[in-house]
Amino acid sequence: MEIKNITGQGEERVFQVYHKKFYIKKDDYYRLVHHFHEPFSQTALQHIVTKYLEENNDNGLVGMVRYKEEGDGIILDAAIRYLQ
């Protein structure tokens, strides 16, 4: 297969992307991701942010999430997209 044989599908949409940071205590983080094989996988990180957005009635779409351990907590830096 060649790249030139790929075609776009559907209508194009415009999103605005925000980077939001969240702090969570390590104990709480590990409790929320205990069912993931890799606690710091992108899937686990996105799960935490998605749950936060859902509980706060935020309709953002979670993209990549980075993390940094800091003291007794974890800082999550999430790219969140909003449909324009």
C-alpha positions, -999 to 999 in steps of 0.1 A, spaced: 0 0 0 12 35 -8 4 66 11 -10 83 -21 -38 56 -20 -52 69 13 -82 92 11 -98 113 38 -133 103 51 -161 124 65 -163 161 72 -134 180 87 -139 195 122 -120 222 139 -109 217 175 -93 240 200 -67 224 222 -60 233 258 -33 219 281 -47 213 315 -27 202 345 -41 181 373 -26 170 407 -35 137 423 -20 120 453 -1 88 445 -23 67 467 -54 79 449 -38 75 415 -28 39 421 -62 31 435 -79 44 403 -56 25 379 -52 -7 398 -69 -27 370 -44 -15 343 -14 -37 337 8 -7 332 -2 21 357 15 48 336 4 37 302 -13 63 280 -46 44 285 -44 46 323 -34 83 322 -63 91 298 -87 71 320 -80 94 350 -84 126 330 -115 113 313 -131 104 346 -123 138 360 -139 155 329 -170 133 331 -175 141 368 -172 178 361 -196 178 331 -167 188 308 -172 177 272 -135 179 263 -119 150 243 -87 137 260 -56 135 238 -20 128 250 -13 129 287 21 133 303 29 127 339 55 137 364 59 123 399 63 151 424 66 144 461 36 124 473 16 132 441 15 130 404 11 159 380 -9 151 349 -5 174 318 -33 166 294 -41 179 259 -78 183 258 -97 191 226 -129 211 223 -151 211 192 -155 246 178 
